[in-house]
Amino acid sequence: ERNAVLRFMRSDDQKRALLSRLLAQALCAKELNIEFDQVSIRRTRGRKPFCGNLRTKKSNFNFNVSHEGDLVVIASESKCLVGVDVCSALQLVQRRTETNFLDELAKSFRHSFSSLEWRTIASAPDDTSRFQIFRTLWAAKEAFVKARGDGLLFDL
């Protein structure tokens, strides 16, 4: 996990990544009644984290984490799959710098959205609104994929 945290280039991102891992470890310790230092966080092939030392009583327990901007979020569930993605409003403003940003999004994400979703994005009154709709749809899709544990291996 140390190497995964250090892969982030900015120290703020490293701190958020570290915090998300500590939250996951604390959550597993509390919910599964395991000593904090005994918790083993592993990952699926799609990189979804899970507790490697589950007890049979809560064998369906799963969690997911996300971090962006100043936000770190964790969600857990014992009865169904959970996925979470967070979108920082500040990041929305900082990342939207292209003048023809809708064209840029369409090039990069053309296969990730349905024609109805593209029409919804395009119908917003201005670039800021279009970008907010895009990010909301993208976050929902990413949370779904993260819940499945497929990561980017699953076609949106």
N, C-alpha and C positions, 0 to 999 in steps of 0.2 A: 504494500500500500504506500510505503514511503516513496518509491519510485514514481507511482502514479500521481502522487501529490506534487512531486518535484517537476513533472512534465509540464505543469502550468508555467507559463513564462513570467507572469506578473506575480509579485508577492501577495497582493490582495487576493488573487485567484487561488493561490496555494493555501492561504489561510482559510478561505471558504471551503476548499476541497478537504482540508484537514478537519475543519469543524463538522462537515457532513459525515465524515468517517467516524468521528468521535460520537456524534449523535446516534449513528447506526449501532455502534457498539454499546452505548448506554441503553438504547431502546431494547436491544436483544437481551442484555443483562437483566433489565427490569422485567420485561414481559415473560421471559423464559426462565427466570430465577436462576441465572448463571452468574458466577463471579465475573466482574468486568474484564479482568485480565485473562479469563478463560474463554471469552467469546471468540469464535472463529468466523470471520466474515469471508465468504467465498463469493465467486461470481459465476453466473451461467455463461454459456458460450457467447451469448449476446451482451454480456457484461452487466447483467442485472445482479445486484448484491443480494446475498441471502445468508442466513445464519447456518454455518456448517455443522453446528452441534445442537440441532433441534431435538427436543424431547417429543415423544410420540403424542403426548397430551395436546400439544399445539403444533402438530406436524404441518398444518396449512398456513401457519403464521408466515407472512411475508411483508416486506417493506420496500420503499423506494425513496431515493433522495434526489434533490436537484438544487443547483445554486447558480445564481447569476446576479450581477450588480451587487447590491448590499444584502441580498436575500439568500437564505439557506432554508430549505423546507424538507421535512421528512414526513412520510405518511406510512401507516402500517394497518394491516388487516389480518384477521385470523380465519375468515370464512371465504374470501374471494381474492382474486389477484388485484394488486394495487400498483398504480403507476402515477408518477407526479412529474410535472415540469413547471418551472417558475419562470416568469418573464418580468424583468425589472423595467418599470416605466422609464427610468433614467437611461437604461441601455437602449430603449426604443428610440429615444431622441438622438443619442450619440451615434447609433449605427445607421440612421437614415440620412445619408449625405449625398447620394447620387441624385442628379436632377431628373433622370428618367427611371426612378427607382422601381416602378411597377414593371417596366420592360426588363430590368435587371432581375427582378424576382421571377418573372415568367420564364426567363432563360434558364435560371438555376433550378427552379422548382416546378417546371411545367408538368412533370409526370406525378408530382406529389399531391396535386389538388384536382378535384373533379371540375368539369365545366361550370357547374352550379357554384362551386366555391370560388372560382375565378370571377364569375359574374358578380358575386356578392362583394368580393374585394374591389373590383373595378367600379361598382356602383356607389361606393363611399364618396362623400363630397370633396375630399381633399387628400393629399398624400399622407398626412398624419393619420387620418382616419383609416385610409387603406392599409397603412402599415400596422395599425393596431388590430384591424380585423385579420390581416395575414398572421400576425404573431399569436393571436388568440387561437386561430385554427391550427397553426403549427404546433402550439403548446399542447392542444388537445390530442393531436395525432401522435406527438412524441410521448405523451403520458400513456396513451394506449399501447404503443410499441414497447415502452418500458415495462408496463404491466405484464405483457406477454413474455418479456425476457429475451426478445429477439434482437434488440438494439437495431442497428441500421440494416440488419439482414432481412427485415420484414418490409415488404413493399407497402408504402402508404397509399 
